[in-house]
Amino acid sequence: MRIISFLILLFIVQLGYTQKPQSQENAEQKALLKYQQENPFAPALAMPAPAMHEELFGARLVRSATLLATSSKDRRWPVKVLIYGQSITGSRSFTENIRDYLTEKFPYADLTVENRSIGGFGGEQLLRTAIHDVYAACPDLIIFHVYGGEKHGELEQLFSNIRKYTTADIILMNHHLNGNQKDFSQGSYQYLRYIVARYNLEQVDISTEWKRYMEDNHLKPSDLLRDNVHPNPGGNWLMAQLIGRHIRYNPLFPSSWLNMVQTSFAKQAYDINGLKPLVFTGEPWKLVDGVPVGVSEKSSLKLTFYGNRVDLIAGQIPESEKLGTARILIDGRPLAKNHSLYTITRPGPGPKTWFPIVRRVSHNRRLVPETWTLTVDKVNADSTKWYFSVTGSETGFDGAGNTDQSFVSKSGRVVIDQADYMFASIKKTFKVAAPVGFQATWSVVPLFQRVYTAPATPDKTKVYKTTLVQGLKNGPHTLELIPNCDGQVPVEAFEVHRPPIE
């Protein structure tokens, strides 16, 4: 825990905060710019030497690495990478290094890289925020690093949840040496090895390789750090190289990809022999350039599947054809009638910080799409107790509470555990008390498409995917796609995601 506190204090000392809300990446960027001004002459860094047993790298990244490596100029797969953790991974510099590495190595992949790290949040904290940041993000690959969460099981619970709600490949980094260390903690090192083995993660051994790199290149800790803990631009570059070489096409090892993500091609519906997951409920759809195309509401495409998420890969037909829309039924009902298929975004930050004002917002009654606002109505004399109210853009005023007790709104659409208030932590860490009138917001958003709109496909090399629904109970379901008679709905395939833990 001391290293987490030290990380936070370093940010406070080194960053000047404006009145505007901070983001983690912007805060770290400011610290790096200050470091570069004070240290303009950075040493040129050599590429790291090959690691032992590199032939094993990528064995647990088969799906995401295959999508990246098999993207070609004729077929570009979309691949979403999510970076999560705290300030070690929270730098814009680190995000750009990862993006640059993957773009250079896999130039044809349709790549998206997003960083949702929260500086100063250890594993026990990220377990609370991950419900807003990770599970509904639909990443193909997660790059993760954090301190803490080991002693009481929060880190293990976090990875269990990721495996329960997603089919993402996961890279787990262990810890680099800080300026005070001559060697890494064996206790933490072995615990992360246990997590890697149990939850089928790809481990990047930063602990060993960082130390080896310094020895090989006769470097001091300060050559790779901007302070006693955080990587400088060279350190971020080195981490990206050590991570990137694990992201490789490696078909030498068995993979559970087939069990977790199954593809059903629309043309299967034409097969009149045997059992199949796809059928037409009426006359078969017409074929346009070999692509099944729905036009009439009298004939839908019905998929029987087992999982919690369905993506649709759009069929590509001539641009002269008018595209249309389709209704979506799950288990015979419109998706909007499934009141569990909504998620809550991360609550907004407190004043002059990137810390969310509340770590987690949950609910005990059905949600509706809307934006919520928490307003500070009163603060006691010594700023140790905050009184607030919550208002939904659809629900309206929904009750008031205070930070001395858990809160349940009148409608039940806002539930906040007392331990998740960050007011006092923000005051202690950043020396800023949220004042009367301060507001933070979050949104309730659907985990489904109300209507599927066939996308234009101007780039014929790209694979156009739409997530029709996610967040279902991981089990047997049916999905029905019913054209609205307003144009053509071309479908190449459906991808069904079935997380490994139910």
Helices and strands as residue ranges (DSSP letters): H 2-14, H 24-38, G 54-56, H 62-69, E 78-85, H 92-105, E 110-115, H 123-133, E 141-145, H 154-165, E 169-173, H 186-199, E 202-204, H 206-217, G 221-223, H 233-244, H 257-260, E 261-265, G 266-270, E 278-280, E 286-288, E 291-294, E 301-307, E 309-314, E 325-330, E 333-334, G 335-337, E 342-344, E 370-379, E 386-392, E 396-402, E 407-408, E 415-416, G 418-420, H 423-430, E 439-446, E 451-453, E 465-469, E 475-483, E 489-497
